[in-house]
């Protein structure tokens, strides 16, 4: 009964279970790398998608080469205020989710 209640409270527990642990690590690492590249949390915030399990829709490709993320970002509060992103960061994270393999792009939105 308690497990059923927890499942109904979480709502998306089945979706969370489908994200591999390596993708969870990759999403967290990608978010932290984007924050570091763009001046830290006092200057920069990633899009909401990077706060979803495994990077949500910001994780644009998973292959034998790793996880590729395309991360919109901007000054703190940009997204809740309805503003457009001012930065775009594209990263390739290792297949195990433990290392940044490549900073593909970091600059103005393309």
C-alpha positions, 0 to 999 in steps of 0.5 A: 500500500505504501509503495502504491502511494509513493508511486502515485505521488511520484507519477513518473516513477516508471519513466524514471526507471527507464533512464539508464544510470549512465544517462543520469550521470551524463545529464548531471555532468553536462549540466554542471559543465555548462554551468562551469563554462558559462560563469557559474550559477550566479551568472548562468542557468540551464534550461529546465530540461537539464533538471529532468531525469537524464537531461530530458529533451536536452539529451539529443543523442545516445550512441556508442560514442556517448550522450550528446546534449544541446543545452539552452541557457542564460542569466538566472531567471531567463526561462521563468521570465519567458525570455529566450536563451542567450547561450547554447552549449553542446556537449558530448559525455562519455558512454558511462556518463563519467567524463566530458569527451568534447565541448562541441559548441559554447556560444550564442544560440545557433 
